[in-house]
Amino acid sequence: MKHCNSKALICALLATSSLVNALDEIAPYFSIRSQGFNAARKYAGVTNKINLASDDLYGALWTTIDYTRSFRPQRIAQCLFGDDALIMNSNCAGIQISGSQSPNRGEKDLLADYFGLPIDFKSRVFFRPNFDAMTFDFNWFQGLDDIAHGLYCSIQAPLIYTRWNLGMSEEIINHGIAESPGGYFGPEPLPIKNLLSSFTQFASGCCAPLIFDCSATSSQPRIMFKELNKAKMDTHRHTKTRIAELTFTAGWNFLQQDDERYHLGIAACTSAPTGNTPWGDYLFEPVIGNGHHWTFGGETNGHYTWQLGDTEQTLTLFGDIVAVHLFKAHQRRTFDLHGKPLSRYMLAQKLGTNTNSVPHLNPTATPPFPPVEFANVFIPLANLNTIDVDVSIGLQAECLAMLTYQNERFTWDLGYSFWGRTCDNISLTCAFASEIENMPNVWALKGDAFVIGLEDTPGLTPVRLAATQSDATIHRGTNMPAVDFYTNPGIDSPELATSSSAGNPAVLGGFGFLSGQTHSSVPPVYLAPTDIHLNDARTHGASHKILTNFMYTWDAKQGWIPYLGFGGEAEFGTGNKQLTNDCCKKSCTKPCDCPCINTSVSQWSFWIKGGIAF
């Protein structure tokens, strides 16, 4: 493998199996710090060009060309997959896929049956998520001392080109030779040629199994297995270009010395959303900006300069604090079921009325079977659980402290900053909230249930069941490993199935075993909007950054002062610790059944900055 190897994965499996407090919550949407919210990059190299004590009109224009790249990919993978992302080394993480009949299934294996793969299939999927960005950050600072002493305004417009790559690759251990048994997806066994051959095929949304109802007496349409069209994963790099946000700041330096030894000021700032809105099409989708929020907040900054002896050398301490509120924004996100990480990749079955089917489940049995049955559609849960929500963030802040050494025209900056963002608040949009009040019972978890049985008559006529598994997880259904799993012993409220034909013949289980009477759920358990807990998907972030910058300023030329420099920064996300109760209490203001997941990233950047002062 390019990034990982099998031995490392085996070691990781052994290591993670001994963890007591596993990370069992994940971030359905990977939100990052906006590329435009960066006080360190904004002020490095220009603090001696702005906030001047002048009675005349003055200002500065500058552009920063910045290249940024993430590192510590295993932490990103941990946010995306939780305990199912097996940390292998500093650069890679992996998950294992195996079918329900695959020998030696691991506790954390994802069930291959959900993905239309053979029931004895096995593979390992590796991830090395990373992103990079090219930023063209345009800034204009304008002193307005001719209007009021110390008054100023500024505009910032960072243009971003970013590339996001999940770094996904798959190693197939066993392609599988076992066909899906009769009754599992359709009345007939599903041959290998109709199944998918890799997890990547399913996850990328390109393919789905071909299922046909070949029974001569069936009046139902063809059975459909829908492709994954939300929260997709693939091996490609995805790009996007946008302005992150347009930020306008208006401030007043209320304390300022004429020789510019010190100043202290306050400002109000607001940002208009020009970045992209989360849409849920991909698990690791490119993000530019802050999630399309309008922001409003305040800023305060100041400096103090020391003269170093009788020379022209100075040392300046500059500090800046900016804090903003992110107002409600409309987004589309993919959610898991409460308490079921990665359940977005589980398989749901559609249930509908059985009044047009002959034969169907016996409505006069004791207890009577509800007049519903499998309605010929399977769908990945992500297609259903990608919904419209409103998101707001209480506070985002950055604190910057920077020392600047100046020797005539040369300056050198060295600084530190801390960034933090509180947990986002997620609620249903008004339109969707009113819609779900009248949403009918349609979908249920399939798990490893058999959805079709065979009537115990000479013709073995198919009978559609209503067998649901509300306790199934991404790792397994609730029938297996029971010896008689083909009779649906682990479904919700199992009752021995009988058909509506005369004499109420028994309905037999599939998998080629015709001696056992199968079960259907009385009643079936449907998926409900309340199964999605929006608070499970709340995220926050925090990071520490160090930076440096070198700048050279030329002599004034007809009132214009050009300057050029370069610098860089290294940002370290605080990491995603295991979500124990103590961590939750520190991260959330709400009860600890709503963990707030840390999606801060580690990244480094290098920039070239140039401009003119006037």
NUTOR-546904 format. One record per residue (C-alpha): y negated, x, z negated. Coordinates in Angstrom, 1 decimal. Layout:
// NUTOR-546904
<site <Y, X, Z>>
...
This chain:
// NUTOR-546904
<site <0.0, 0.0, 0.0>>
<site <-3.5, 1.1, 0.7>>
<site <-5.0, 0.4, -2.8>>
<site <-2.0, -0.2, -5.1>>
<site <1.7, 0.5, -5.5>>
<site <4.7, -1.3, -6.8>>
<site <5.3, 1.1, -9.7>>
<site <1.8, 0.5, -11.0>>
<site <2.3, -3.2, -10.9>>
<site <5.5, -3.0, -12.9>>
<site <3.8, -0.9, -15.5>>
<site <1.0, -3.5, -15.7>>
<site <3.5, -6.3, -16.1>>
<site <5.0, -4.6, -19.1>>
<site <1.6, -3.8, -20.6>>
<site <0.1, -7.2, -20.2>>
<site <3.2, -9.0, -21.6>>
<site <2.4, -7.5, -25.0>>
<site <-1.2, -8.8, -25.1>>
<site <-1.8, -11.3, -27.9>>
<site <-5.1, -12.6, -26.9>>
<site <-4.9, -13.1, -23.1>>
<site <-7.9, -14.0, -21.0>>
<site <-6.8, -17.5, -20.0>>
<site <-10.2, -18.8, -18.6>>
<site <-11.6, -17.8, -15.3>>
<site <-14.8, -18.2, -13.3>>
<site <-14.4, -20.6, -10.4>>
<site <-17.8, -19.4, -9.1>>
<site <-18.6, -15.8, -9.4>>
<site <-22.4, -15.7, -10.1>>
<site <-24.2, -12.4, -10.2>>
<site <-27.7, -11.2, -11.1>>
<site <-30.1, -12.1, -8.3>>
<site <-30.9, -9.1, -6.1>>
<site <-34.6, -10.0, -6.5>>
<site <-34.7, -10.1, -10.3>>
<site <-35.0, -6.3, -10.9>>
<site <-38.0, -5.0, -12.8>>
<site <-36.6, -1.5, -12.7>>
<site <-36.6, -1.3, -9.0>>
<site <-40.0, -3.1, -8.8>>
<site <-42.0, -0.9, -11.1>>
<site <-40.4, 2.5, -10.6>>
<site <-42.8, 4.9, -9.1>>
<site <-45.8, 2.6, -8.9>>
<site <-47.0, 2.1, -12.5>>
<site <-50.0, 4.4, -11.9>>
<site <-51.0, 2.4, -8.9>>
<site <-51.3, -1.0, -10.6>>
<site <-52.9, -2.5, -13.8>>
<site <-56.0, -0.3, -13.3>>
<site <-59.3, -0.6, -15.0>>
<site <-61.6, -1.2, -12.1>>
<site <-64.7, -3.3, -11.3>>
<site <-63.9, -3.3, -7.7>>
<site <-61.2, -4.9, -5.6>>
<site <-58.0, -2.8, -5.5>>
<site <-54.4, -3.2, -4.8>>
<site <-51.1, -1.7, -3.7>>
<site <-48.5, -2.5, -1.1>>
<site <-45.0, -1.0, -1.1>>
<site <-41.6, -1.5, 0.3>>
<site <-38.3, -0.4, -1.2>>
<site <-35.3, 0.1, 1.0>>
<site <-32.3, 0.0, -1.3>>
<site <-28.5, 0.3, -0.9>>
<site <-26.4, -1.2, -3.7>>
<site <-22.7, -1.1, -4.2>>
<site <-20.5, -2.6, -7.0>>
<site <-17.8, -0.7, -8.9>>
<site <-15.2, -1.5, -11.5>>
<site <-13.5, -4.0, -9.2>>
<site <-10.8, -4.7, -11.8>>
<site <-13.4, -6.5, -14.0>>
<site <-14.4, -8.7, -11.1>>
<site <-10.7, -9.5, -10.5>>
<site <-10.3, -10.4, -14.2>>
<site <-13.1, -12.9, -13.9>>
<site <-11.5, -14.5, -10.8>>
<site <-7.9, -14.6, -12.0>>
<site <-8.0, -14.2, -15.8>>
<site <-4.7, -13.3, -17.3>>
<site <-3.1, -13.7, -13.9>>
<site <-5.0, -10.6, -12.6>>
<site <-2.7, -7.8, -13.8>>
<site <-4.9, -4.8, -14.4>>
<site <-3.2, -1.8, -12.7>>
<site <-5.8, 1.0, -12.8>>
<site <-9.6, 1.4, -12.5>>
<site <-9.7, 0.2, -8.9>>
<site <-7.1, -2.5, -8.4>>
<site <-5.5, -5.7, -9.8>>
<site <-2.6, -7.8, -8.6>>
<site <-0.7, -11.0, -8.9>>
<site <2.9, -11.9, -8.1>>
<site <4.1, -14.9, -6.1>>
<site <7.7, -16.2, -6.4>>
<site <9.6, -19.3, -5.4>>
<site <11.2, -21.7, -7.9>>
<site <14.7, -20.4, -6.9>>
<site <13.7, -16.7, -6.8>>
<site <15.7, -14.7, -9.3>>
<site <14.0, -13.1, -12.3>>
<site <10.8, -15.0, -12.0>>
<site <8.0, -13.6, -14.2>>
<site <6.2, -15.7, -16.7>>
<site <2.9, -15.1, -14.8>>
<site <4.3, -15.5, -11.3>>
<site <2.4, -18.1, -9.2>>
<site <4.8, -20.7, -7.9>>
<site <5.3, -20.0, -4.1>>
<site <6.5, -23.7, -3.6>>
<site <2.9, -24.8, -3.9>>
<site <1.9, -22.6, -0.9>>
<site <4.5, -23.9, 1.5>>
<site <6.7, -20.8, 1.2>>
<site <10.5, -20.6, 0.9>>
<site <11.8, -21.4, -2.6>>
<site <13.3, -17.8, -2.8>>
<site <10.2, -16.1, -1.5>>
<site <8.6, -13.2, -3.5>>
<site <5.5, -11.0, -2.9>>
<site <2.8, -9.1, -4.7>>
<site <-0.8, -9.6, -3.8>>
<site <-3.4, -7.0, -4.5>>
<site <-7.1, -7.3, -4.9>>
<site <-10.0, -4.8, -5.0>>
<site <-13.1, -7.0, -4.9>>
<site <-16.3, -5.4, -4.1>>
<site <-19.7, -6.1, -2.5>>
<site <-22.6, -4.1, -1.2>>
<site <-26.1, -4.9, -0.1>>
<site <-29.0, -3.5, 1.8>>
<site <-32.3, -4.7, 0.4>>
<site <-35.8, -4.5, 1.9>>
<site <-38.0, -5.4, -1.0>>
<site <-41.6, -6.2, -0.1>>
<site <-44.3, -6.1, -2.8>>
<site <-48.0, -6.7, -2.9>>
<site <-50.1, -6.2, -6.1>>
<site <-53.7, -7.4, -5.9>>
<site <-56.3, -6.7, -8.7>>
<site <-58.8, -9.4, -9.0>>
<site <-61.3, -7.7, -11.3>>
<site <-64.2, -8.9, -9.1>>
<site <-63.3, -12.5, -10.3>>
<site <-62.5, -11.6, -13.9>>
<site <-61.9, -8.3, -15.6>>
<site <-58.1, -7.6, -15.9>>
<site <-57.0, -10.4, -13.6>>
<site <-54.4, -9.8, -11.0>>
<site <-51.6, -11.4, -8.9>>
<site <-48.6, -10.2, -7.1>>
<site <-46.0, -11.4, -4.5>>
<site <-42.4, -10.2, -4.1>>
<site <-40.1, -11.0, -1.2>>
<site <-36.7, -9.1, -1.1>>
<site <-34.8, -9.5, 2.1>>
<site <-31.1, -9.0, 1.5>>
<site <-28.1, -8.2, 3.8>>
<site <-24.9, -8.4, 1.8>>
<site <-21.2, -7.9, 2.4>>
<site <-18.5, -9.3, 0.1>>
<site <-14.8, -8.3, 0.3>>
<site <-12.0, -9.5, -1.9>>
<site <-10.0, -6.5, -0.9>>
<site <-6.9, -8.5, -0.5>>
<site <-3.5, -7.2, 0.7>>
<site <0.0, -8.5, 0.4>>
<site <3.3, -6.7, 0.0>>
<site <6.3, -9.0, 0.7>>
<site <9.3, -8.3, -1.4>>
<site <11.6, -11.1, -0.2>>
<site <10.7, -13.2, 2.9>>
<site <13.2, -15.8, 1.7>>
<site <16.1, -17.4, 3.5>>
<site <16.4, -20.7, 1.7>>
<site <15.1, -23.9, 3.3>>
<site <13.3, -26.4, 1.2>>
<site <15.8, -29.0, 0.1>>
<site <15.9, -32.6, 1.2>>
<site <13.6, -34.8, -0.9>>
<site <11.4, -31.9, -2.0>>
<site <8.8, -32.3, 0.8>>
<site <10.5, -34.8, 3.1>>
<site <13.7, -36.7, 3.4>>
<site <15.3, -33.9, 5.4>>
<site <15.7, -30.2, 4.4>>
<site <12.7, -28.2, 5.7>>
<site <13.9, -25.2, 7.7>>
<site <12.4, -21.7, 7.3>>
<site <10.7, -21.9, 10.7>>
<site <8.6, -24.8, 9.4>>
<site <7.5, -23.0, 6.3>>
<site <4.8, -20.3, 5.9>>
<site <5.8, -16.6, 5.9>>
<site <3.1, -15.2, 3.5>>
<site <0.8, -16.2, 0.7>>
<site <-2.1, -14.8, 2.8>>
<site <-1.4, -17.5, 5.4>>
<site <-1.9, -20.3, 2.8>>
<site <-4.8, -18.7, 0.9>>
<site <-6.8, -18.1, 4.1>>
<site <-6.6, -21.7, 5.1>>
<site <-5.2, -21.0, 8.5>>
<site <-1.8, -22.6, 8.2>>
<site <0.3, -25.2, 6.4>>
<site <4.0, -26.2, 6.6>>
<site <5.1, -28.6, 9.3>>
<site <6.9, -31.6, 7.7>>
<site <8.4, -34.5, 9.7>>
<site <9.9, -37.7, 8.5>>
<site <12.9, -37.9, 10.8>>
<site <14.6, -41.0, 9.3>>
<site <15.3, -43.7, 11.8>>
<site <14.4, -46.5, 9.5>>
<site <11.1, -45.1, 8.3>>
<site <8.0, -47.0, 9.1>>
<site <5.8, -44.4, 7.5>>
<site <3.7, -41.8, 9.4>>
<site <4.5, -38.1, 9.6>>
<site <4.3, -36.3, 6.2>>
<site <1.2, -34.1, 6.1>>
<site <0.7, -30.8, 4.2>>
<site <-3.0, -30.2, 4.3>>
<site <-4.4, -26.7, 4.8>>
<site <-6.4, -25.1, 2.0>>
<site <-10.1, -25.5, 3.0>>
<site <-11.9, -24.6, -0.3>>
<site <-11.8, -21.6, -2.6>>
<site <-10.0, -19.7, 0.2>>
<site <-9.0, -16.0, 0.0>>
<site <-8.6, -13.7, 3.0>>
<site <-8.6, -10.1, 4.1>>
<site <-11.9, -10.3, 5.8>>
<site <-15.4, -9.1, 4.8>>
<site <-18.0, -11.9, 4.6>>
<site <-21.7, -11.3, 5.2>>
<site <-24.9, -13.1, 4.7>>
<site <-28.6, -12.4, 5.2>>
<site <-31.4, -14.1, 3.3>>
<site <-34.6, -13.6, 1.3>>
<site <-33.3, -13.7, -2.3>>
<site <-36.4, -15.6, -3.6>>
<site <-40.1, -15.6, -3.2>>
<site <-41.8, -14.6, -6.5>>
<site <-45.4, -15.2, -7.3>>
<site <-47.0, -13.7, -10.5>>
<site <-50.5, -14.3, -11.9>>
<site <-51.5, -12.2, -14.9>>
<site <-54.3, -11.0, -17.1>>
<site <-54.6, -7.6, -18.8>>
<site <-56.5, -8.7, -21.9>>
<site <-56.4, -5.3, -23.5>>
<site <-57.4, -2.4, -21.3>>
<site <-59.2, 0.9, -21.8>>
<site <-61.7, 2.1, -19.2>>
<site <-60.1, 5.5, -18.8>>
<site <-56.8, 3.7, -18.2>>
<site <-55.1, 5.3, -21.2>>
<site <-53.5, 2.0, -22.1>>
<site <-53.2, -1.6, -21.2>>
<site <-51.5, -4.8, -22.4>>
<site <-51.2, -7.9, -20.4>>
<site <-49.5, -11.3, -19.9>>
<site <-48.5, -13.2, -16.8>>
<site <-46.9, -16.4, -15.6>>
<site <-44.4, -16.1, -12.8>>
<site <-42.5, -18.5, -10.6>>
<site <-39.9, -18.1, -7.9>>
<site <-39.1, -20.3, -4.9>>
<site <-35.4, -20.5, -3.9>>
<site <-34.7, -18.9, -0.5>>
<site <-31.2, -17.5, -1.1>>
<site <-28.0, -19.4, -0.4>>
<site <-26.5, -22.3, -2.3>>
<site <-22.9, -21.9, -3.5>>
<site <-20.6, -24.0, -1.3>>
<site <-17.1, -23.4, -2.6>>
<site <-15.6, -22.4, 0.7>>
<site <-14.3, -19.1, -0.6>>
<site <-13.2, -17.8, -4.0>>
<site <-15.4, -14.7, -3.6>>
<site <-18.3, -16.0, -1.5>>
<site <-21.4, -13.9, -0.7>>
<site <-24.3, -14.7, -3.0>>
<site <-27.9, -13.9, -2.3>>
<site <-30.5, -14.9, -4.9>>
<site <-30.0, -16.8, -8.1>>
<site <-28.0, -19.8, -6.9>>
<site <-31.0, -21.6, -5.3>>
<site <-32.9, -22.3, -8.5>>
<site <-36.6, -22.7, -8.9>>
<site <-37.7, -20.6, -11.8>>
<site <-40.7, -20.4, -14.1>>
<site <-41.4, -18.1, -16.9>>
<site <-43.6, -15.4, -18.4>>
<site <-44.0, -11.7, -18.3>>
<site <-45.7, -9.1, -20.5>>
<site <-46.2, -5.4, -19.9>>
<site <-48.2, -2.5, -21.0>>
<site <-48.4, 1.3, -21.0>>
<site <-49.8, 4.1, -23.1>>
<site <-50.6, 7.6, -21.6>>
<site <-50.6, 10.9, -23.4>>
<site <-52.5, 13.9, -22.0>>
<site <-50.3, 17.1, -22.2>>
<site <-52.7, 19.8, -23.4>>
<site <-55.6, 20.8, -21.2>>
<site <-53.6, 20.4, -18.0>>
<site <-53.4, 17.6, -15.5>>
<site <-50.0, 16.7, -16.8>>
<site <-49.5, 13.3, -18.5>>
<site <-46.6, 11.4, -20.1>>
<site <-46.7, 7.6, -19.9>>
<site <-44.6, 5.0, -21.6>>
<site <-44.4, 1.8, -19.7>>
<site <-42.7, -1.4, -20.9>>
<site <-42.1, -4.7, -19.3>>
<site <-40.4, -7.9, -20.5>>
<site <-39.9, -10.9, -18.2>>
<site <-38.1, -14.1, -19.1>>
<site <-37.6, -17.2, -16.9>>
<site <-36.0, -20.6, -17.0>>
<site <-33.9, -21.6, -14.0>>
<site <-34.3, -25.2, -13.2>>
<site <-31.6, -27.6, -12.1>>
<site <-30.2, -26.8, -8.7>>
<site <-27.7, -28.7, -6.6>>
<site <-24.5, -26.7, -5.9>>
<site <-20.9, -27.2, -4.8>>
<site <-18.3, -25.5, -6.9>>
<site <-14.5, -25.6, -7.1>>
<site <-13.1, -26.4, -10.6>>
<site <-9.7, -26.1, -12.3>>
<site <-8.1, -28.7, -14.4>>
<site <-8.8, -28.3, -18.1>>
<site <-6.5, -25.8, -19.7>>
<site <-4.8, -24.9, -16.4>>
<site <-6.3, -21.7, -15.0>>
<site <-6.0, -21.3, -11.2>>
<site <-4.8, -24.9, -10.9>>
<site <-7.0, -25.3, -7.9>>
<site <-4.2, -23.7, -6.0>>
<site <-1.6, -26.2, -7.2>>
<site <-0.3, -29.0, -5.0>>
<site <-1.2, -32.6, -5.4>>
<site <0.6, -35.6, -3.8>>
<site <-0.9, -38.8, -2.7>>
<site <0.5, -42.1, -4.1>>
<site <0.0, -45.5, -2.5>>
<site <1.3, -49.0, -2.4>>
<site <5.0, -49.4, -1.4>>
<site <4.8, -52.9, -0.1>>
<site <5.3, -51.8, 3.5>>
<site <8.3, -49.6, 2.8>>
<site <11.9, -50.8, 3.1>>
<site <13.6, -50.0, 0.9>>
<site <11.3, -49.0, -2.0>>
<site <11.6, -48.6, -5.8>>
<site <12.9, -51.7, -7.5>>
<site <10.1, -53.8, -9.0>>
<site <12.5, -56.0, -11.0>>
<site <14.2, -53.1, -12.9>>
<site <13.8, -52.8, -16.6>>
<site <11.3, -51.4, -17.1>>
<site <9.9, -52.4, -13.6>>
<site <8.8, -49.6, -11.3>>
<site <5.1, -49.8, -10.4>>
<site <4.5, -50.8, -6.8>>
<site <3.5, -47.3, -5.7>>
<site <5.3, -44.4, -4.0>>
<site <4.7, -41.1, -2.4>>
<site <2.2, -41.7, 0.4>>
<site <3.2, -38.8, 2.8>>
<site <0.3, -36.4, 2.0>>
<site <0.3, -33.1, 0.1>>
<site <-3.0, -31.4, -0.5>>
<site <-4.1, -28.2, -2.4>>
<site <-6.0, -29.3, -5.5>>
<site <-9.0, -27.1, -4.5>>
<site <-9.7, -29.6, -1.6>>
<site <-10.1, -32.3, -4.2>>
<site <-11.8, -30.4, -7.0>>
<site <-14.6, -28.9, -5.0>>
<site <-17.4, -31.2, -6.1>>
<site <-21.2, -31.5, -6.2>>
<site <-22.8, -30.5, -9.5>>
<site <-26.2, -29.8, -11.0>>
<site <-26.6, -26.4, -12.6>>
<site <-29.5, -25.1, -14.8>>
<site <-29.8, -21.9, -16.8>>
<site <-31.8, -21.9, -20.0>>
<site <-33.0, -18.3, -19.9>>
<site <-32.8, -15.1, -17.9>>
<site <-34.6, -12.0, -19.1>>
<site <-35.0, -8.3, -18.5>>
<site <-36.5, -5.7, -20.7>>
<site <-37.6, -2.4, -19.2>>
<site <-38.7, 0.8, -20.9>>
<site <-39.7, 3.7, -18.7>>
<site <-41.2, 7.2, -19.2>>
<site <-43.3, 8.7, -16.4>>
<site <-44.1, 12.4, -16.2>>
<site <-47.1, 13.1, -13.9>>
<site <-48.2, 16.5, -12.6>>
<site <-51.1, 16.0, -10.2>>
<site <-49.6, 14.1, -7.2>>
<site <-46.0, 14.2, -8.4>>
<site <-44.4, 11.7, -10.7>>
<site <-41.0, 11.4, -12.2>>
<site <-39.7, 8.2, -13.9>>
<site <-36.8, 7.9, -16.3>>
<site <-36.0, 4.5, -17.7>>
<site <-33.6, 2.0, -19.3>>
<site <-33.4, -1.8, -18.9>>
<site <-31.3, -4.6, -20.4>>
<site <-30.7, -7.8, -18.4>>
<site <-29.2, -11.0, -19.8>>
<site <-28.6, -14.5, -18.8>>
<site <-27.5, -17.4, -21.0>>
<site <-24.7, -19.8, -20.2>>
<site <-25.3, -22.1, -17.3>>
<site <-25.3, -25.9, -17.9>>
<site <-23.2, -27.8, -15.5>>
<site <-23.3, -31.6, -14.9>>
<site <-22.2, -34.0, -12.2>>
<site <-24.8, -35.0, -9.7>>
<site <-26.0, -38.6, -10.1>>
<site <-24.4, -39.6, -6.8>>
<site <-21.0, -38.2, -7.6>>
<site <-21.1, -39.5, -11.2>>
<site <-21.6, -43.0, -10.0>>
<site <-19.0, -42.6, -7.3>>
<site <-16.1, -41.5, -9.6>>
<site <-16.6, -44.6, -11.9>>
<site <-14.9, -46.7, -9.2>>
<site <-12.6, -44.0, -7.9>>
<site <-9.0, -45.4, -7.4>>
<site <-5.9, -43.8, -8.7>>
<site <-4.6, -41.9, -5.7>>
<site <-3.6, -38.3, -6.5>>
<site <-1.1, -36.7, -8.9>>
<site <0.4, -33.3, -9.5>>
<site <3.6, -32.7, -7.6>>
<site <4.8, -29.6, -9.6>>
<site <8.5, -29.0, -8.6>>
<site <9.3, -32.7, -8.4>>
<site <11.4, -34.3, -5.6>>
<site <9.2, -36.9, -4.0>>
<site <12.0, -38.7, -1.9>>
<site <15.4, -39.8, -2.9>>
<site <18.4, -41.2, -1.0>>
<site <19.7, -44.8, -1.5>>
<site <23.3, -44.8, -2.6>>
<site <24.5, -46.7, 0.5>>
<site <26.5, -45.5, 3.5>>
<site <23.3, -44.9, 5.4>>
<site <21.7, -42.8, 2.6>>
<site <18.3, -44.3, 3.5>>
<site <15.3, -42.4, 2.1>>
<site <13.4, -44.0, -0.8>>
<site <10.0, -42.7, -1.7>>
<site <9.5, -42.0, -5.4>>
<site <6.5, -41.9, -7.6>>
<site <7.5, -38.8, -9.6>>
<site <4.6, -36.9, -11.1>>
<site <4.3, -33.8, -13.3>>
<site <1.1, -33.8, -15.3>>
<site <2.3, -30.8, -17.4>>
<site <3.0, -28.5, -14.4>>
<site <1.0, -25.3, -14.2>>
<site <0.2, -22.8, -11.5>>
<site <3.3, -20.9, -12.7>>
<site <6.0, -23.5, -12.7>>
<site <6.9, -27.2, -12.6>>
<site <8.6, -29.1, -15.3>>
<site <12.1, -29.7, -13.7>>
<site <13.4, -26.2, -13.5>>
<site <15.4, -24.4, -14.8>>
<site <17.4, -27.5, -15.8>>
<site <20.8, -27.5, -14.2>>
<site <20.2, -31.0, -12.7>>
<site <16.7, -30.3, -11.6>>
<site <17.3, -32.1, -8.3>>
<site <17.3, -35.4, -10.3>>
<site <13.8, -35.0, -11.6>>
<site <14.6, -34.6, -15.3>>
<site <11.2, -33.1, -16.3>>
<site <8.8, -35.5, -14.6>>
<site <6.4, -37.8, -16.5>>
<site <8.2, -40.7, -18.2>>
<site <11.4, -40.4, -16.2>>
<site <13.4, -43.5, -15.5>>
<site <16.6, -43.7, -13.4>>
<site <15.5, -44.8, -10.0>>
<site <17.0, -47.9, -8.2>>
<site <16.0, -49.3, -4.9>>
<site <14.8, -52.8, -3.9>>
<site <17.9, -53.4, -1.8>>
<site <20.5, -56.1, -2.8>>
<site <22.6, -54.9, -5.6>>
<site <20.0, -52.4, -6.7>>
<site <21.8, -49.3, -5.5>>
<site <21.0, -46.0, -7.3>>
<site <18.7, -43.5, -5.7>>
<site <20.3, -40.1, -5.5>>
<site <18.6, -36.8, -5.8>>
<site <18.1, -34.3, -3.0>>
<site <19.0, -30.6, -2.6>>
<site <22.3, -31.6, -1.0>>
<site <23.7, -32.9, -4.3>>
<site <24.5, -36.6, -3.9>>
<site <26.3, -37.2, -7.1>>
<site <23.3, -37.5, -9.4>>
<site <21.0, -40.4, -9.8>>
<site <17.4, -39.3, -9.6>>
<site <14.3, -40.3, -11.7>>
<site <10.9, -41.7, -10.9>>
<site <7.9, -41.9, -13.3>>
<site <7.2, -45.1, -15.1>>
<site <4.3, -45.0, -15.1>>
<site <3.2, -42.1, -12.9>>
<site <0.3, -40.0, -14.3>>
<site <-2.6, -39.8, -11.9>>
<site <-5.3, -37.1, -11.7>>
<site <-8.6, -38.3, -13.1>>
<site <-12.1, -37.0, -13.0>>
<site <-11.9, -36.4, -16.8>>
<site <-9.2, -33.8, -16.2>>
<site <-11.9, -31.5, -14.9>>
<site <-14.0, -30.1, -17.8>>
<site <-17.1, -28.7, -16.3>>
<site <-17.8, -26.6, -19.4>>
<site <-14.7, -24.5, -18.7>>
<site <-16.6, -23.0, -15.7>>
<site <-19.7, -21.9, -17.5>>
<site <-20.7, -18.3, -17.0>>
<site <-23.2, -15.9, -18.5>>
<site <-24.0, -12.2, -18.0>>
<site <-25.5, -9.1, -19.6>>
<site <-25.9, -5.5, -18.4>>
<site <-27.4, -2.1, -19.2>>
<site <-29.1, 0.0, -16.7>>
<site <-30.5, 3.6, -16.4>>
<site <-32.8, 4.6, -13.6>>
<site <-34.8, 7.5, -12.2>>
<site <-37.4, 7.8, -9.5>>
<site <-39.4, 10.7, -7.9>>
<site <-42.7, 9.9, -6.1>>
<site <-45.3, 11.9, -4.3>>
<site <-48.8, 10.6, -3.6>>
<site <-51.1, 12.1, -1.0>>
<site <-54.9, 12.4, -1.0>>
<site <-56.9, 9.3, -0.3>>
<site <-57.7, 8.9, 3.4>>
<site <-60.6, 6.5, 4.1>>
<site <-59.8, 4.6, 1.0>>
<site <-56.0, 4.3, 1.6>>
<site <-53.7, 6.3, -0.6>>
<site <-50.1, 6.7, 0.8>>
<site <-47.2, 7.5, -1.4>>
<site <-43.4, 8.0, -0.8>>
<site <-40.5, 8.6, -3.1>>
<site <-36.8, 8.0, -3.8>>
<site <-34.7, 7.0, -6.8>>
<site <-31.7, 5.2, -8.0>>
<site <-30.1, 3.3, -10.8>>
<site <-26.7, 2.7, -12.4>>
<site <-26.0, -0.7, -13.9>>
<site <-23.1, -1.3, -16.3>>
<site <-21.9, -4.9, -16.9>>
<site <-20.9, -5.5, -20.5>>
<site <-17.4, -6.5, -19.3>>
<site <-15.4, -9.6, -19.8>>
<site <-13.7, -9.5, -23.2>>
<site <-10.8, -11.7, -24.1>>
<site <-12.0, -15.1, -24.9>>
<site <-11.1, -15.4, -28.5>>
<site <-12.9, -17.9, -30.8>>
<site <-15.2, -15.3, -32.2>>
<site <-16.3, -14.3, -28.7>>
<site <-16.8, -17.9, -27.8>>
<site <-19.0, -18.5, -30.8>>
<site <-21.1, -15.5, -29.7>>
<site <-21.4, -16.7, -26.1>>
<site <-21.7, -20.5, -26.5>>
<site <-23.9, -22.9, -28.4>>
<site <-21.3, -25.7, -27.8>>
<site <-17.9, -26.1, -29.3>>
<site <-15.4, -23.3, -28.6>>
<site <-13.3, -25.4, -26.2>>
<site <-16.0, -24.5, -23.7>>
<site <-15.8, -20.7, -23.2>>
<site <-18.7, -19.0, -21.5>>
<site <-17.3, -16.4, -19.1>>
<site <-19.1, -13.1, -18.5>>
<site <-19.5, -12.4, -14.8>>
<site <-21.8, -9.5, -15.0>>
<site <-21.0, -6.7, -12.6>>
<site <-21.4, -2.9, -12.6>>
<site <-23.2, -1.5, -9.6>>
<site <-25.1, 1.5, -8.5>>
<site <-28.0, 1.8, -6.0>>
<site <-30.1, 4.4, -4.2>>
<site <-33.5, 3.6, -2.8>>
<site <-36.4, 5.0, -0.8>>
<site <-39.8, 3.6, -1.7>>
<site <-43.1, 4.0, 0.1>>
<site <-46.5, 2.3, 0.3>>
<site <-50.2, 2.5, 0.1>>
<site <-52.7, 1.9, -2.6>>
<site <-56.3, 0.9, -1.8>>
